[in-house]
Amino acid sequence: YMGWETPVYRHYGRMGIEGVVLSTSQMRAGIQSGEYSGWDDVRLGTLRAMARRGIQPQAVRNAVVEIGIGETDIQFSWENLYAKNKEIIDSQADRFFFVPDPVLVPVSGSDPVVAKAMRYPGDESRGYREIPFAGSLYLPKAELESGAAYIRLKDLFNIKVLYEGDIIRGEYAGDDLQEARSKKAPIIQWLPENHANPCTLKTPDGDVSGVCEPEAVTTQDRIVQFERVGFARIDAAGNPAVAYFTHR
């Protein structure tokens, strides 16, 4: 071999990532045409896009190191990355309500009351959120479209849902959580009309309009968990607010 030492050949496979655009030429063209908002658009597979969604650098490193280098092509697992990220952010993320596609529903039969919901499950030292109820509240449109007749409002009480043509209203149906469970009633998030901050949740599947607790969106870059929705990074605090969906 021309007097040289025999070279060492190292073979390694490629790692593919499904569900996102990876071609830089396609991304650049999409940004220039206005299809994408920038290199950190939530639909792209760039590190900047992951960071804007609230995926931590250490989570990316942990996921890639676990995959390692092999000789065959592999597919990158988003679920594995999300699991690694959840290990990092879960204990830091306070819980809040976000109501997607909110529908305002009047509820009769109950006096005004203040619900107390834990900021983090099982940790009273983190304190409680106080959510005042005074007669009308926002519920997720999808729950009402399912035709549910009996609902448990999380951390509040049970209601019967009455559908009268185009009008939907609720009636107080007691405080017993066990009764709601025995009826297999959905336990859903809610927000009162006077305690609902407009918020747009940006997801890979499109923007979701909704309302959230005002306390959730006081600080930019904060990672929170919207109950029954998933983790999110607050991209723009205030009223209205913008959050980027991280993962469930």
N, C-alpha and C positions, 0 to 999 in steps of 0.2 A: 504494500500500500504506500508506494513512494517513500518508504523509510519512515512514515509517520506511525505514531501509535494508533491502534484501532479506535476510532471515535465511539463514544457512548451515545446510543440513540435513546431519547426519551419521548415517549408518545403520551399524549393526553387528549381527552375528549373535550368537546365544547359543552357549555352550559346554556341551555335555552330557557327563556322566560315567557310563559304563555300569558295572554290576556292584555298585554300592553305593547305599545309601539316602541321598538328599539332602534330602528333605522334612523341615524342622525339626519340623513337627507330628507326622509319623510317628515321627521319632526320639524326640521328647519322650514320646509315648505308649508307645513301646517301652521307654524307660528307666523310666517310671513303673510299667509292668506287670512289669518284671524281665526282659524279653526281651533287652535290652541292658544291659551293666554300667555304662555311662555314656557321655558324649559322646566318649570316646576308645576306645569299643569297636572292636575290630579290623575289624568288618564294616561300619563306617560310613565315609562319605567326608569326614569333618571333618579340619581341619588338626591337631586334637588327636589324632585317631586315627592320622594319618600320622606324627606326631612320636613317638607311643608305639611305632610299628613300627620306628622308626629311620630314617625318611626325613628327610633334612636340609633345612632351610629354603632353602638355596641351590639345592638340586636342584629344588625346587618353582618357585622364581623362574626358574631357567634354562629349565625346561620351558615355563612360561607365556610367557616373553619370546620363545622360539623360535616358539611358535604364533602370537603376535601377535594383532592385531585385524583382522577382515575383515568383509565385508558378509553373508556366508553363515554359517549355523549349522554348527558342527563338533563332532566327538566328541573328547573329551580322550583321549589315548593313555597308558594306564598303562605300557605297555612303554617309551615314550619317557621317562617320569618315572623308571622303574626304571633305565634306561640312564644318565640324568643322575646319579642317586643313586649308582650303582655307581662312576662316575668319581671321586666324592668319598670313598666309604668303603672301596673295595677295598684300597687300600694301607695302611689303618689296621687292617684286620680280620685278626686272627690266625685260623688254621685250627684246627678241632677236630673230633672225632667226636661225632655225635649218632646214637644208634640208636633209630629209631622202633619202637614195638610190639615190644620186645625179647623174644627167646626165648633161654633159657640152653641152650647146647650144650656137652657135654663133648668135648674134643679130645684124642686119644691119639697117642703116637708122637713127641712132642717134649719135650725138656727145657725147664725154665723159661727164658725169655728176655725181654729188655727191648727192645721196639721203639722206634726213634727216628724221630720224624716231624717234619718241618720246620714251624715255626710259620707261615712264609710261603714259598710256592714260590719257589725260586731265590735266596733271601736268607738265607745262613747266619748273617749278623750278628744275625738275630732269634732265633737259637737253635733248639733242638729240644725237642719234648715227649717224655717218657719214659713208655712205656705197658707195664707188666709183664704178661707172659703166664705163667700157672702151671697151665693145665689146663682151665679152663672159661671160656667167654666168651659174651657176648650178641651175637646177630646179628639183623638186621631180619626180622621175620616175613614180609614180602612176598617177600624173596629166597628164603626156605625154601619158601613156598607155590608159587613158580614151579617147584620141583622141580629146581633146579640141583644137579648131581652133582659139580661141580668148581668151587671158588671160590678166588680170590686174596684173602687178608686184607691190606688195604692196609698197606704198610710192615712187614709181618710175613712170612708165608709162604703156601704153597698148602695147601688141604685137600680131601680127598674127603669128600663128605657122604653119609652112609648113612641111609636111611629104613627103619626097622624097626617097622612098625605106627605106633603113636603116639609112638615113641621116635625122636629124631633125634640122631645123634652124628657127630663128625668124626674124620678120620684125617689126620695130617701127611703131606703129599705133596711135600715139597721146597721149596727156596727160590727156584727159577728163575722169575723174572718172565717171561722170554721163553716158557717152556713154557706158562704160564698164558695168555699172549696168543695163542700158537699154537692153543690149545684154545678160544679166544674165551670164556674164563672171566670171569664178572663180577668186578670188583675192588671190594670193598665195605668199608664201615666196620665196626668191631667194638669191643667193650670187654670187658676182663676183669671177672669177677664182683666182685673186690675193688677195682676202680678205676672204678666206675660211679656217677655222681651222678644220682638221680632228677630228671627235668626235664620240665615240661609245655611244649610248644610251641603257642602260640596262633596260629591261622591263620584267614583269612576263611572257610575251609570247616569249621572246628571245631577243637577241641583235639586234640593228638597227644601221647600219653603215651610217654615214652622215658627213656633214660639218656644222660648226656653225660660228658665228661671233667671232673673236679672243677675243674681250672684254668680252664675256660671260664666258670665261674659264681662267681668270687670277688668280682667287682665289679659293682655295679648300674650300669645305663646303658651298659655296654660293648657295642660292636658287634663281633660275631664272624661267621665264616662256618663253618657246619656243613657239612662236606664231603659232597657228593652230595645235600644238602638245600637249602641256601641261606643267605643272610645273616639274622641275627637280632639283636635288641636284648635284652640281659639285663634283664628287668623286676624280678625278685626274685632276689637272689643267695643262695647257701647250699644247704642240703639240707633239703627239696627246693627246686628252683629253678623259675623261670618265665621263659620267653623269648617274645618276640613275633616272629613271622615277618615279615621285611622284604620280600624277593623273592629270586629266584634270581640 
